[in-house]
Amino acid sequence: QVQLVESGGGLVQAGGSLRLSCAASGSFVSMNAMAWYRQAPGKQRELVAVITSGGGTNYADSVKGRFTISRDNAKNTVYLQMNSLKPEDTSVYYCNAHYYAGLRYLEVWGQGTLVTVSS
């Protein structure tokens, strides 16, 4: 079983930066795509950014040019560097990962970390 532990959330002023981290631990054969989602109060969870095992990335239009997703495969960790933060980026950010457990492909979510951007 795989667990994801997120860190790095907090309170920041508009225009500031934060870096989120998500470390995977447990038993798996390979870690495939990893992603960050966010969910604001009263809204649906939305994809923020995704990175494949080979390093390919994709971003939501709302964060392109401001956020950067990266990963360290040796540490099974994915990062989200968030720059030029806006109040509308305020959300709970969730880490997501797809992995191969040997017999099947599975998906796991982190517990979420709160990012609050003040105006």
NORRA-V316481 format. One record per pair of residues at least 4 apart in sequence whose ideal C-beta (glycine too) atoms are under 7 Angstrom apart, sorted by the first residue. I is the first residue (numbers start at 1). J is the second residue. D is the distance in Angstrom with one decimal. If there is no record, write none. Layout:
I:J:D
I:J:D
//
This chain:
1:26:5.2
1:27:6.8
2:24:5.7
2:26:3.9
2:28:5.4
2:97:7.0
2:99:5.7
2:108:4.9
3:25:5.4
3:26:5.5
4:22:5.4
4:24:5.5
4:95:4.8
4:97:6.0
4:108:5.7
4:109:6.7
4:110:3.7
5:22:7.0
5:23:5.3
5:110:6.6
6:20:6.4
6:21:6.9
6:22:4.8
6:95:5.0
6:110:4.4
6:111:6.7
6:112:6.8
6:113:4.3
7:21:5.1
7:113:6.6
8:18:6.1
8:19:5.3
8:20:4.1
8:21:5.2
8:113:6.5
9:20:6.5
9:93:6.4
9:113:3.4
9:114:5.0
9:115:4.9
10:18:6.4
11:116:4.7
11:118:6.6
12:16:4.0
12:18:5.5
12:85:5.7
12:117:5.8
13:118:5.4
14:85:6.3
14:86:5.9
14:87:5.9
14:117:5.7
14:118:6.6
14:119:5.2
15:84:6.1
15:85:6.7
16:85:5.4
17:82:6.2
17:83:4.7
17:85:6.7
18:82:5.0
18:85:6.7
18:115:6.2
19:79:6.2
19:81:5.1
20:36:6.9
20:79:6.6
20:80:4.2
20:93:5.8
20:113:6.3
21:77:6.1
21:79:5.5
22:77:6.5
22:78:4.9
22:95:3.4
22:110:5.7
23:75:6.8
23:76:6.5
23:77:4.7
24:31:6.0
24:76:4.2
24:97:5.7
28:99:4.4
28:100:6.6
28:101:5.5
29:100:4.6
29:101:6.4
29:102:5.0
30:99:6.6
30:100:4.7
31:53:6.6
31:76:5.5
31:97:6.1
31:99:5.0
32:53:5.3
32:98:4.4
32:99:5.9
32:100:6.6
33:50:5.8
33:51:6.9
33:52:5.2
33:53:6.9
33:98:5.0
34:51:5.7
34:71:5.9
34:78:4.1
34:96:6.9
34:97:4.7
35:47:6.4
35:49:6.5
35:50:3.9
35:96:4.6
36:48:4.4
36:49:5.2
36:69:6.4
36:80:4.8
36:93:5.8
36:95:6.2
37:45:5.1
37:46:6.4
37:47:5.6
37:48:6.0
37:94:4.7
37:96:5.9
38:46:6.1
38:48:5.3
38:91:3.7
38:92:6.7
38:93:4.9
38:94:7.0
39:43:6.4
39:45:4.1
39:91:5.8
39:92:5.4
39:94:7.0
40:90:6.4
40:91:4.4
46:60:6.6
47:60:6.0
48:60:5.5
48:63:5.8
48:67:6.6
49:57:6.5
49:58:6.9
49:59:4.8
49:60:7.0
49:63:6.7
49:67:5.9
49:69:3.9
49:80:6.4
50:57:6.9
50:58:5.2
51:55:6.5
51:56:6.9
51:57:5.0
51:69:4.8
51:70:6.9
51:71:5.3
51:78:6.5
52:56:4.3
57:69:5.5
59:63:5.5
59:64:4.7
59:67:6.4
63:67:4.0
66:82:6.9
66:83:5.3
66:84:4.7
67:80:6.1
67:81:6.7
67:82:5.1
68:81:4.5
69:78:6.8
69:79:7.0
69:80:5.5
70:79:4.9
71:77:6.6
71:78:4.5
71:79:6.9
72:77:4.9
78:95:6.5
82:89:6.9
85:89:5.1
85:117:4.6
86:117:6.1
87:117:5.0
87:118:7.0
87:119:4.7
89:115:6.5
89:117:5.1
90:115:6.3
90:116:5.2
90:117:5.0
91:115:6.1
92:112:4.3
92:113:7.0
92:114:5.3
93:112:6.6
93:113:5.4
93:115:5.5
94:109:5.7
94:110:5.6
94:112:4.8
95:110:3.8
96:107:6.9
96:109:5.5
97:108:5.4
98:105:6.2
98:107:5.3
99:106:5.9
100:105:5.5
101:106:5.4
//
